[in-house]
Amino acid sequence: MQITDLYKNSFIKAVILANKELFLYINNSLTYEDLNYSEQIGFGGDKTLNIDLLAENLFIKYLQVFGNIYSEECGKLSNDKKFDIIIDPLDGSDNFSSNLPYYGTSVALVSDNITLAGFVCNLVTGVLTYKAFNDDIKKEYFLENRDSLLVSKNKKIGIFERAYSFPEICTKLRHAKLKFRSPGAVALSLCDAKNYDFVLFAGNIREFDILASLYICNELFLYKTEKIVLIAENKQKFNQIKEIIKNN
């Protein structure tokens, strides 16, 4: 499909503006009411915080002109455009409501089941990571004078999202002397896979959680089934983890 440069540039700018507005709202205008649950159950099946709805409406405002919105909270809005925009407006809502500083957003642009762009924003650090239209990975910094984070090449931990539901895998990882954490925001963890020994996600896999991050990390080793996603930069470590989880 031919996509004009105007569409590409305008879409990227709109996603950046939406994330920046949400980041500024959370840091400057957040209220206790935002942290309360609404009466709505999200399309993904989770309880919806008022901040979830606020974030979703903000993304809809900026992005609905570019395609059909498909969001974790409202489901799919319209089906008459060439592109689908898959959104998790607040990845790690439980972390957010508990003041655990690990939460963000995820946006993927899709056409005919092919991901064309992925954006994942860490709303704590104010760093938006994105890869769009086969270009290189880029970052947008919402905090002034923010420098790139330095990450050790000697990776010491992996990430295992939803580890609490898979005690047998946890035991096998521990026996293999593989350290891991389970921070609770899937899109953020998958997006930053290059920073870790590995990133493993097990359980109910939803498009909102993975599409943007998998596109950003499409040069890494990937193993995916109906209930497992594994990403690693190192082939040896990738094969080691894959062997551990092969019967799950």
C-alpha positions as CSV (number, residue, x, y, z in Angstrom):
1,M,0.0,0.0,0.0
2,Q,1.3,3.4,-1.0
3,I,1.5,5.7,2.0
4,T,2.3,9.4,1.5
5,D,5.0,11.2,3.4
6,L,2.4,13.7,4.6
7,Y,0.4,10.9,6.2
8,K,3.5,9.3,7.8
9,N,4.9,12.6,9.2
10,S,1.4,13.8,10.4
11,F,0.7,10.4,12.1
12,I,4.1,10.4,13.9
13,K,3.6,14.0,15.1
14,A,0.1,13.2,16.3
15,V,1.2,10.2,18.4
16,I,4.0,12.3,19.9
17,L,1.6,15.1,20.8
18,A,-0.9,12.7,22.3
19,N,1.7,11.1,24.5
20,K,3.2,14.5,25.5
21,E,-0.2,15.9,26.5
22,L,-0.9,12.8,28.6
23,F,2.5,13.0,30.2
24,L,2.0,16.7,31.1
25,Y,-1.5,16.0,32.5
26,I,-0.3,13.2,34.8
27,N,2.6,15.3,36.1
28,N,0.7,18.7,36.4
29,S,-3.1,18.1,36.6
30,L,-3.8,14.7,38.0
31,T,-6.7,14.5,40.6
32,Y,-7.8,11.9,43.0
33,E,-10.9,11.3,40.8
34,D,-8.6,10.1,38.0
35,L,-7.5,7.3,40.3
36,N,-11.0,6.0,41.0
37,Y,-12.7,3.3,39.0
38,S,-15.4,4.2,36.5
39,E,-18.5,2.2,36.0
40,Q,-17.1,0.8,32.8
41,I,-15.5,-2.5,32.2
42,G,-12.9,-2.2,29.4
43,F,-13.1,-4.1,26.1
44,G,-10.0,-6.1,27.4
45,G,-12.0,-7.3,30.4
46,D,-10.3,-5.2,33.1
47,K,-11.8,-2.6,35.4
48,T,-11.4,0.9,33.9
49,L,-10.0,3.7,35.9
50,N,-11.1,7.3,35.1
51,I,-7.5,8.0,34.0
52,D,-7.8,5.1,31.5
53,L,-10.8,6.8,29.9
54,L,-9.1,10.2,29.9
55,A,-6.1,8.8,28.2
56,E,-8.2,6.9,25.7
57,N,-10.2,10.0,24.8
58,L,-7.0,11.9,24.3
59,F,-5.6,9.4,21.8
60,I,-8.9,9.3,20.0
61,K,-8.9,13.1,19.7
62,Y,-5.4,13.0,18.1
63,L,-5.6,9.8,16.1
64,Q,-9.1,9.0,14.9
65,V,-8.5,11.0,11.6
66,F,-5.8,8.5,10.7
67,G,-7.7,5.2,11.0
68,N,-10.1,3.0,12.9
69,I,-9.4,3.2,16.6
70,Y,-9.1,-0.2,18.4
71,S,-8.5,0.5,22.1
72,E,-8.3,-1.7,25.2
73,E,-11.1,0.3,26.8
74,C,-13.7,1.0,24.1
75,G,-13.0,-1.7,21.6
76,K,-13.2,-0.8,17.9
77,L,-14.5,2.5,16.7
78,S,-15.6,2.5,13.1
79,N,-14.4,0.2,10.3
80,D,-14.4,2.4,7.3
81,K,-10.7,3.4,7.0
82,K,-7.7,1.8,5.5
83,F,-5.7,1.7,8.7
84,D,-6.3,0.3,12.2
85,I,-4.7,2.0,15.2
86,I,-4.3,-0.4,18.1
87,I,-4.0,1.4,21.5
88,D,-3.4,0.6,25.1
89,P,-4.0,4.1,26.5
90,L,-2.5,3.2,29.9
91,D,-0.2,0.1,30.1
92,G,0.2,-0.8,33.7
93,S,-3.0,0.7,35.1
94,D,-2.6,-1.1,38.4
95,N,0.9,0.2,38.8
96,F,-0.3,3.7,38.1
97,S,-3.2,3.5,40.7
98,S,-0.7,2.1,43.3
99,N,1.9,4.8,42.6
100,L,4.3,2.1,41.3
101,P,6.5,4.0,38.8
102,Y,6.2,1.7,35.8
103,Y,3.5,2.5,33.4
104,G,3.0,3.9,29.9
105,T,1.2,3.8,26.6
106,S,1.3,1.7,23.4
107,V,0.2,2.6,19.9
108,A,0.5,0.4,16.8
109,L,-0.5,1.3,13.2
110,V,-1.8,-1.7,11.2
111,S,-2.9,-2.4,7.7
112,D,-4.1,-5.8,6.4
113,N,-2.7,-7.4,9.6
114,I,0.8,-5.9,8.9
115,T,2.2,-3.6,11.6
116,L,3.6,-0.4,10.0
117,A,4.6,1.6,13.1
118,G,4.9,1.1,16.8
119,F,5.1,3.6,19.7
120,V,5.7,2.8,23.3
121,C,5.9,5.7,25.9
122,N,7.2,5.3,29.4
123,L,5.1,7.9,31.2
124,V,7.4,7.9,34.3
125,T,10.7,8.7,32.5
126,G,9.0,10.7,29.7
127,V,10.7,8.7,27.0
128,L,8.8,7.7,23.8
129,T,10.4,4.9,21.8
130,Y,9.1,4.4,18.3
131,K,9.8,2.7,15.0
132,A,7.8,3.8,12.0
133,F,7.5,2.7,8.4
134,N,10.7,0.6,8.4
135,D,12.8,3.5,9.6
136,D,15.3,3.2,12.5
137,I,14.2,3.2,16.1
138,K,13.9,6.7,17.5
139,K,13.3,8.4,20.8
140,E,11.4,11.5,21.9
141,Y,12.2,13.0,25.3
142,F,9.5,15.0,27.1
143,L,11.8,16.2,29.9
144,E,14.1,19.1,29.1
145,N,17.8,18.4,29.1
146,R,17.1,14.7,29.2
147,D,20.1,12.5,28.2
148,S,19.9,9.0,26.8
149,L,20.0,6.4,29.6
150,L,23.2,4.4,29.7
151,V,22.6,0.7,29.8
152,S,25.3,-1.9,30.8
153,K,26.1,-4.4,28.1
154,N,26.5,-6.9,30.9
155,K,22.8,-7.7,31.3
156,K,22.0,-9.1,34.7
157,I,18.2,-9.7,34.8
158,G,15.4,-10.8,32.6
159,I,11.7,-9.8,32.7
160,F,8.9,-12.3,33.2
161,E,5.6,-10.6,33.0
162,R,2.7,-12.5,34.7
163,A,5.2,-14.7,36.4
164,Y,2.8,-15.2,39.3
165,S,0.6,-17.3,37.1
166,F,3.4,-19.7,36.1
167,P,5.2,-21.0,39.2
168,E,6.6,-24.0,37.4
169,I,8.4,-21.8,34.9
170,C,9.6,-19.6,37.7
171,T,11.1,-22.7,39.4
172,K,12.9,-23.7,36.2
173,L,14.3,-20.2,35.7
174,R,15.5,-20.1,39.3
175,H,17.2,-23.6,39.0
176,A,18.9,-22.3,35.8
177,K,20.2,-19.3,38.0
178,L,18.4,-16.8,35.8
179,K,17.3,-13.7,37.6
180,F,14.1,-12.0,36.6
181,R,11.6,-9.3,37.6
182,S,7.8,-9.0,36.9
183,P,7.2,-5.2,36.8
184,G,3.6,-5.3,35.4
185,A,3.5,-3.3,32.2
186,V,3.9,-5.6,29.3
187,A,4.3,-3.2,26.4
188,L,7.1,-1.3,28.3
189,S,8.9,-4.5,29.1
190,L,8.8,-5.9,25.6
191,C,9.8,-2.6,24.1
192,D,12.9,-2.4,26.2
193,A,14.0,-6.0,25.6
194,K,17.5,-5.0,24.5
195,N,18.1,-3.7,28.0
196,Y,17.5,-7.1,29.5
197,D,18.7,-10.7,29.5
198,F,15.4,-11.7,28.1
199,V,11.7,-10.7,28.2
200,L,9.1,-13.4,28.7
201,F,5.3,-12.8,28.7
202,A,2.9,-15.6,29.4
203,G,-0.9,-15.7,29.7
204,N,-3.7,-14.0,27.8
205,I,-2.0,-12.3,24.9
206,R,-3.8,-9.3,23.5
207,E,-2.9,-7.1,20.5
208,F,-2.9,-4.0,22.8
209,D,-0.1,-5.5,24.8
210,I,2.3,-6.6,22.1
211,L,1.9,-5.2,18.6
212,A,3.8,-2.0,19.0
213,S,6.6,-3.5,21.0
214,L,7.1,-6.5,18.7
215,Y,7.5,-4.1,15.7
216,I,10.0,-2.0,17.6
217,C,12.0,-5.1,18.5
218,N,11.6,-6.9,15.2
219,E,15.3,-7.4,14.8
220,L,15.6,-9.5,18.0
221,F,15.0,-13.2,18.4
222,L,11.3,-13.9,18.8
223,Y,9.3,-16.9,19.9
224,K,5.5,-16.6,20.0
225,T,2.6,-19.0,20.6
226,E,-1.0,-18.5,21.7
227,K,0.1,-17.8,25.3
228,I,3.8,-17.2,25.2
229,V,6.0,-14.3,23.9
230,L,9.7,-14.5,24.3
231,I,12.2,-11.9,23.1
232,A,16.0,-11.8,23.5
233,E,18.9,-10.2,21.8
234,N,21.3,-13.0,22.5
235,K,20.7,-16.2,20.6
236,Q,22.2,-18.5,23.2
237,K,20.1,-17.0,26.0
238,F,17.0,-17.1,23.7
239,N,17.5,-20.8,23.0
240,Q,18.0,-21.5,26.7
241,I,14.8,-19.8,27.7
242,K,12.9,-21.4,24.8
243,E,14.0,-24.8,26.0
244,I,12.7,-24.1,29.6
245,I,9.3,-23.0,28.4
246,K,8.8,-25.5,25.5
247,N,6.1,-27.6,27.2
248,N,4.0,-24.6,28.3
